[in-house]
Amino acid sequence: MSFEGDLEHLPLVDVIQLLHQTGKTGTLTLKGVKGDSQLVFRDGFIVSANHVNNSIRIGQVMLDMGLLSREALETALREQRDAGENRKPIIQMLIEGNVVPTQAAYQGLEALIEMTIVDVLTWSRGTFCLEVDKIVVSDEYRYFPEQINMNTQSILMDALRIYDERKRDGTLTPESIFGNIAAPEAQRSSAEPSAAELSAADLGLEELEGLERHIPTFFSALQEEVPDTPATRLQGELAGIPASDQQQLFRYLEQLSARAPESGSSLGVILLTSAKLMRECCATVCGPRFICATDDAEQLDPVIDQALSREKTPLLLLDAGEPSGRNGRDLAGLLKKTRERFADLAIVLLAAPGDYALCAAAQENGVSALLPRPCREQRPDTFITDTIDSCRALAAYLDRDHGKPEQDLSGKFRNRFLALAEQHDPPEVTFALLQAACSVFRRGVTLVVVRSELIAERAIGVDAAGAVTSVKLRLSPSEGSLYQRALSGEICYGDADQALRDTMYGAIGSPLTGKALLLPVKSFGRVIAIIYADFGPGTGTDPQVPLLELLSQHAGLVIDNILYRKRCAQK
């Protein structure tokens, strides 16, 4: 099974949360202009990391964190070097020798994982690829082959906190995060001989003669750079096809890659396929609209949920594959199941010309469109031209007005609108607005503005789904925080900032995703309350923020009317 895509369209935070939520096992390889980094998962838990900077190793991390002395590390490295075939991971030697306690080892490993995540968060471009059942665990992690299951959500939140703080302070470098771990080359060259010896040993490069024979594949900075083109990515996929035909396809894909990116579309394409050629063609045709590709049908629901929570309009591409390599009944069942869960989802089936029964079953089970798929088994002589024609058909389909759904102003929205107008007391109006927000999100809290403070009132979905409770929270909004922006009347929807994580998450717990809403309620031009909402244990959906904004404005007018009537009655 594989799961791959572009970090620009499916951020690393979402990728990690999806793998944790679905309990995946495998190696997540992250590729960017700096090189490759890796995060290793077992049952959804992070168990290892390989940093793009080869000098950042566990021994140096623990040294710079003050968990280990230089003398102890140098002694362990010498013993490791002299052990020959009985060589053990440095972490194992340090623990078995009672040099560091197990808890300190965990702190060092967690720091290395956080550094890897923080570094990738700084990448403006890059790709990810999960290879399931391929476990590449660094030497220093092998001491805990079964026991080490670090809290993925906790590590991710800590990494985001570090990233936010360093980005705010303008010090987003490895040195500023965990000390001078990745010193510049000039500093390393001027170090003392013992420090130089330590650096080489710490990298596992003591035996220089065996360097090229044993260099790990993730040390990409030391390898000859291979150009990233359709020809290199599809190497070996078109074996047996004349070179002139292959070049025809490669030129077409390169022309597609050079097109100006689409703008103004919220469409996000998710592809289910096990064919590398179809993944390359579909991703190239979709361009910035492409989110990810996977060959695991169980991965689709959380990815679709994640796209909806980011206000994307997902489109599901199902590749039927070659007739001899798949089960048409399973594909029809998947179509039916997906359509039942996502009634408005656009689903496109890519099917070979002779798949009449499958196409009929797909129409019966709710497919939105059928598009031709090249089939080497049925049409070997025209396979390349068929592939190009299939790409053109998909491009024409995508260029229609997809990704711009009309907003539904009837039904549930109408009922919420009328419910607000029926209230006779301001607290009940804000509670009705909280209920409206929680019908889209999973949980929410009403924050009442009292002088310069925010005080939590009622909450929904904090203790149990739909349950109404109270929350003990009183806070003073800090300058520049999302709270302060909401107090100025701005509707805030997006990733939670540090102030939200420190206060709200501390009171009600962290949600599965970092998306949150702050919806201000105004009365006579002044914000009197703020509705906080998030997706709780779910991955979310499209929150329809413009509709919630209309409800908030209507709630403010209803409160104004209530207060005006009370003043008239008093007079």
N, C-alpha and C positions, 0 to 999 in steps of 0.2 A: 504494500500500500504506500502511496506517496501523497503528499499534501504540499503544494507549492504555489507561490504567487509573488507579488511585488509588495515590498514594505511601504511603498508610497500609498497603496490603495487598501492594504490591510495591515495596519500598524503592528509593531512587535507586541505591544501590550495586549491587543486583541488576539494575536496568534497564541501567546502564552496562556491566556485565559481559556481559549478554545481547547488547547491540548490538555490543560488541567481539568476542565469541565468534562471532557470526553474520556479522560483516563488513558491517554495514549502513551505508548512506549516506543522510543526511537530516538534518533539523533536529528536535531533541528540545526541545519547548516545555514548560516546567515552570510551572504556575500555582498560586499560593497567595494568601493574604490580603495579602502584601506586594506582589504584582504578578507579573510574568512574567519568567522567566530562560530563556535558551536555550543549548543545547550543540549544536554542529554536528559531525557525524561524516562521515568519508569512508573507506569500506572498513573500518569498525570503529574507526578512529583519530579522536580528538578533534582538530579543526582550528580551532575557534573557540568563543567564548563571549560572551554578552551578559549582563552582571550586572544584577540587578533594580534596583540603585542606579545611576541614570544618571550620577552624578558619578564613578563608578569607571571610568576610561578608561585606556588603555595608557600614555599620556604621564605621567599622575599616578602610576600604579603604578610605572613605571620611575624616576620622580623620587624617590618615597618609598623605593624599594629601593636608592637610591644608585647606580643604573646610568646616571644622566643628570643633568646640572646644570640648574638653573632657567634660566640664561641661554641655554643651548643649546636648551632646549625652547621658550622664548619666541621665539627667533630662527626656529626651524623653523615655529612656528605663524604667525608674521607672514608668512613666505614662502609658506606654504600658503594663507593668507587672500588674498594678493595674486596668486596664480597663476591665478585665474579658471577657465577651462575646462581648463587644464592642471594642475589641482590633483591632487596625489598623496597617498596615505595617509601619515600622519605617520611611520610606521615606515619606509616606503620612503625618505622624505626623510632621515631620520636615518642610515640605513645607507649610502645613496649619497653622503651628505656626509661619510662617515667620522667621524660624531659618536659612534656606538655600533657595536661589532662585532656581527656576526650572532648570536653566542652570547648576548650580553647581551639582544638582542631576543627570542630564544627564552625566556630566563629570565623576561622581563616577561610574555610571552604565557602561559607556563605558570603564572605566579603568578595572572594574571587568571582562568584556567580553574579553578585550585584554589580561589580565592575564591568563585567561582560555586558550585562543588560544596559547599564548606563551608557557605555560606549556606543552600543548599537542605536540607542535612542537619539544620539547626535547625528546619525547618518541621514542625509537628505534623500538618498536613493539607495536601493539595495533589493535583494531578493531573498526569499526564504524557501527552504525545501526540507520537509520531514521525511526521513527514511525509516519506516517502522521496522522494528525488530533488528535494526542495525544500531548497536550500542558501542560508542567509542568513548570509553571512560578513561580519563587521564590516570596515570600511575598513582597520583596522590589521592584519588578517590577510591581505589580498589580495596583499601582497608575496610571500607564500609559497603561491601557489595550488596548486602541485603538491608542493613539497618538504616542507611542514610536515605531518608525521605523528607527533605526539607519542605517547609510550608511554602508552597509556590506563591500563594496569594500574599503572604507576609513579606517574602523576599521582593515580590514585584512592587508592593507598596513602599518598601524601604528604598528601592531603586528609584522609584518615581519621586520620592521625597528628596533624595540626594540630587537627582537631575534638576528638580525645580529650584532647589536652593542654589546650586552652582550656576544654573542659567540666570537666575535673578542677580547673583553676585558677579557674573561675568568670569567665573573661574571654573568653567566646565572642562577640566583636564584631569587625567588620571592622577597626576601628582597632587592636585588639590583635594582629591577625594580620599585617597588612602596613603598619603605621604609620597615620598619620592621613589615610587616603585618603578616607574618607567622613565628613568633619567635620560636626558638627551645624550647623544653619542659623545659629545665633547666632554660631558661630565664623567661618563664611564671610562673614557680613555685616560683621563687624568687621575683616576682613582688609584688607591694603593694596590700593590700586587695581590695582596690577600683578597681584596674586594673583587679584583678582576677574576681571580681564581674562583671565587664564590659565584660570580655571575655565570661563568661558563658551566660550572658543575650544577648550579641551580637550574640551568636550562636543559640539563641532560646532554650536554655537548662535550663531555670531558674527553672522549675518544674521538679526536678529530678525523682519524683515518676512516672511521665508520660512519661519518656524518651523512654522506650522500646515500649510503645504502639503507640507513635507518631513519631518514628524515620523515616525520609524520606528514600525511597529505595535507593537513590544515596549515602547514607553514607555507602558505601560498606566496608570501613575499620573497621566499628564496627560490621559487620555481620560475621557469621561463613562462612569461605571460602569454596566454593563448587568446587571440582575438575572439570577442564574443559576437558571433554572427550566426544566422540561421544554419549555415553550412557546418560550423563547428558544433552547434547544439544538436544537430540532427545527424551527426556522424554515425554511420553504420545503420541508420534507420531505413535507408533507401537502397540497400544492397541488392544488386541484380538489375537495377534500373540504369539505362544508359546515362553516362555523365552529362551529355548535352541536355537531356530531359531534367536531370537533377538541377543543373545550373539555371534552367528556365524557372523552376520553382523558387530557387534561392533568390534570383533577381526580383521576382514578384514580391516575395516576403520582405526583402530589403527596401523595396519601393514603398510598401505599406508602412514600414517602420519609420521612414523618413517623412511621413505625412505630418501636417500640423495637428497637435492634439485637439480633440473635441472640447468644446467649452459649453457651459450652461446645462449639461446633462447630469442628472443625479443617478443615472443608470449604473448598476454594478453587476457584472456578469460572473456567474459561478459555474464552473465546468466540471461535469462528472465524466471522466474518461480514464482508460488505462493505456491509451495510445499516445506515445510521445509526439508523433507527427501531428495529431489532432490538437494536442495541447499547444504546440508551437504555432500552428496556423490560427487557432481561435484566439490565442493571446495577442498575436500580431494584429489580427483584424480588429479586435476590440480596443486595443491601445489602452488609454487611461481608464477605460470603463471596465477593464478586466480586474477582478478581485483575486481569484485563486482557482486552482484546479486540484481535484482529488480523485482517487479511484475508490474511495470508501463511501458508500451511500449513507452510512451512519453519521458521517461528518457534515452532511448537507444541512440538517435542521439548525444546529447551532451557528453555522456560518450564515445562513439566511437570517436568523435572529440578530446576529451581530451586525449585518448589513442594514437591517431595518432600524436598529438602535442608533446607527450613525446617519440616519435620514437618507439612506440610499434606497433606490428602487431596484430590488434584486431581480435578475433574470436568470433562470436556470437553464443551462444547456446540457442536455443528456445525449451523450455519444453512444449509439447502439452498438458500435464496434462491428467487426467482421462477423458475418453470420455464423461461422464455425466456432467463434470464441465467446459466446455469451448465451444467456438464457432469456428469451423473449418474455416468458411468463413472469420472471422476477422483475424485469424492467417495467412491465405493465402494472405489477403490484406496487412498485415504487412510485410510479406516476399517480396511482390512485391514492396512496397514502399521503404523498406530498400535497396533492390537490385538496384533500380533506383538511389538512392542517393549515395550508396557506391558500385560502379560497381565491384571492386576487393575484396570486403570483403568476408571472408570465413564464411558461415552460415551453422550451423549444426542443424537439427531438431531431437529432441528426441521424438519418437512417439510409441504408444502402438502397439502390434502385429496386432490388428484388424482394425487399422486406414488406410484402403486401399485408401479410397477417399481422405483423408487428405494428404497421402504420394504422391498420384498422383498430387494433386493440388500444393504441395510443389515443386515437380520436375518441374512442369510447370512454377512456379514463381521464379525459380532461386536458389533453395537450393543447397548447395555444397555437402552435405552428409546427409544420413538418418541413424540414430542409434537407436537401440531398447531401449524402455523405459519400466520399470516394471509397470504392471497394476494390481492393487489389485482387481479391478472389474472383469476383464476377467480371471485372473489366480491367485486366492487367495491361492491355495495350494503351488504354487512355487514362491510366491512373493519375498521371501528373496533371494533364489538362482537366480531368475531373476534380482534382484537388483544388486547382485554381478557381474553377467554376463554383465549387462549394464555398470557397472563401468569399467570392463576389456575391453569392446569394446571401450569406450571413451578413456581409457588410451592408447590403441593400435593406435587409430586415432591420438592422440596428439603426440605420439612418432615418427610419421613420420616427414618428413622434413617441419614442419610448423614453421612460425615465421622467415623465412629467405628468403624474397622475392628477386627476381633478380631485379636489378636496370635497369630501362628502359632508354637506351641511345639514343633512336630514337625520332622522332616526335618533341615535343616541345623543348627538350634539343638541338637537332640538329639545329633548327631554331635560338635559342639564341646564339649558338656557332658561327654560320655564321654571325649573326647580329653584333657581336663584331668585327669580322674581316673586316666588311665593313666600320667601322668608320675611320675618318681621323683627329680627334682631341682628345687629352686625355680627356677633359671634357665630350665629347660625348661617349667615351668608358666607363667611370665610370657611366654615365647615363644609358647606355645600360645594364650594370651590375646591376644597381639599378632596372631597369625594370624586369630583370630576377629574382632578389630576391623577388620583389613584386608580381610576378606571382605565387609564393608559399606562401609568407606571405601576409598580407593585406596592410601594409604600410611600408615605409622606408625613410631614409634620407641619403644623401651623406655627409660625413664629410671629408673635405680637410685638410691635414696636412700642417700647415704654421708655420715653426720654431718649437716651443714647444707647439703650440696650435692646437686645432681642431675647424674648422669653418664650420658651416652647409652651404651646397650649395642648391641643389634642393631636393624636397621631393615629394613622391607619396602617396596618400591615407590618408593624414593627415586631410584635410578639408572635402573631400568627396571621395568615393571609386573611385580609378583610376585617380583622379585629380592631376595634377602637380602643385606644389606651392613652395614657398620658406619658410624657417624657420629661425628665428632670434635666433641663438645660437652660442656662442663662449665660449670655456672652456679650462682650463688647466688640463690635466689628473692627478689625484692623484696617489701616489705610491700604488701599489698593486691592483689597480682597474682593471676592465675588459678593460677599455680604454687602460691602460698601457700594458696589455697583448696583445691586438690587435696591438698596435704600435710596439711590438716586433715581429710581424708576425704570432701570434697565432690566429686561427679561434676560436671564442668563441660562443657557443650556449648553452643556459641553462637559469636558473633563473637570473633575473636582480639583480645586486648588488646595494648597496646604492648610489654609484656614478651615475649609470644610472638613478635611480629613481629620484635623486635630480636634475639632469640636463635635460635629454631627456624627462622624463615624465612631468617635469615642462614646457617644451616648446611645446610639442605636446599632452599632456594628457596621462593618464594611460591606458594601454590596459586591456582587460578582463582577460587575463592570464599573468603571470609574465615571460613567455619565450621570449627571445630576441636573436638576432644574431648580431655579430660584425664580418664582413668579410673584412680583410685587402687586399689592392691592392698594389702590389710591382712594382717598376720600378728600374731597375739596382740594385736590392738587397735592396732597401730602401722603406719602407711603405710611400706611397704618399697620400693615401685616405683610408677611412674606410666606408663600407656600413653598416648602422644600419637598422635592420628590425624586426618587431614584428607582431603579429596577430590582432592588433587593437581590434575591437569589437567582433571578432570571437574567437572560442575556438581552432582553429588551425588544422593542419594536419601534415603528415610526411614531414618535410622540405627538405629531400634529401640533407643533408649537403655535402656529398662527391661530388655530382654533382655541387653544388654551388662552392665548392673548385676548381674543374676543371675549371669552368668558370672564377673564379678569377685569377687563374694562366694564363689562356689564355688571359685575359684582360691585365695583366701585360706585357706579350710578345707583344701584339698588340701595347701598349703604347711605349715600348722599340723600336719597329720597326718604329713607327711614328716619335719619337724623333731622331732616327738614320738617317732617311731619311731627316729630316729637317736640321740636321747638315751637311750632305753631300751636300745638295742643297746650304747651305750658303758658303761652301768651294768652 
